């Protein structure tokens, strides 16, 4: 994906803390761990955290593997 093609500077994704496999996928895709959004979504009757990963256009484009 080229950020400039779609006019983006930053993309992000999140997953629940108990879903470590999703975190591994995001990391392998070139995203960086940014942190935890505490109790940021009400899901299945409880407030839950979200682990956030992101990639910036300059970081992504500097990786020659993409």
C-alpha positions in Angstrom: 0.0 0.0 0.0 1.2 3.5 -0.8 0.0 6.2 1.6 0.3 8.8 -1.1 -2.0 6.9 -3.4 -4.9 7.1 -1.0 -3.9 10.5 0.5 -3.2 9.2 4.0 -0.5 10.2 6.5 -1.3 7.7 9.3 -3.2 4.5 9.6 -3.9 2.7 12.9 -5.5 -0.5 14.1 -6.4 -1.9 17.5 -7.1 -5.2 19.2 -8.3 -6.5 22.6 -5.5 -7.3 25.0 -6.4 -11.0 25.2 -5.9 -11.3 21.4 -2.1 -11.5 21.1 -2.3 -13.1 17.7 -3.8 -9.9 16.3 -1.0 -7.9 17.8 1.6 -10.1 16.1 -0.2 -9.6 12.7 -0.1 -5.8 13.1 3.5 -5.8 14.1 4.5 -8.1 11.1 2.6 -5.7 8.8 5.0 -2.9 9.7 3.0 -1.1 12.4 4.4 0.1 15.7 2.9 -0.4 19.1 1.6 3.0 20.4 0.0 2.0 23.6 -3.2 1.0 25.4 -6.4 3.0 25.3 -7.8 2.1 28.7 -11.5 1.2 29.0 -12.1 2.8 25.6 -15.0 0.6 24.3 -18.1 -0.9 26.0 -18.3 -4.4 24.6 -20.2 -7.5 25.9 -21.4 -5.7 29.0 -18.0 -4.4 30.2 -15.5 -1.6 29.5 -12.5 -3.0 27.6 -9.1 -1.8 26.7 -7.7 -1.5 23.2 -4.1 -2.1 22.2 -3.2 0.4 19.5 -0.7 0.0 16.6 0.0 2.6 13.9 2.1 3.3 10.8 3.1 6.7 9.4 3.7 7.4 5.8 7.4 8.4 6.2 8.1 5.2 8.2 6.3 3.0 5.8 8.0 4.5 2.7 11.5 4.2 4.2 11.2 0.4 4.5 12.5 -0.9 1.2 10.7 -4.2 1.6 7.3 -2.6 0.9 
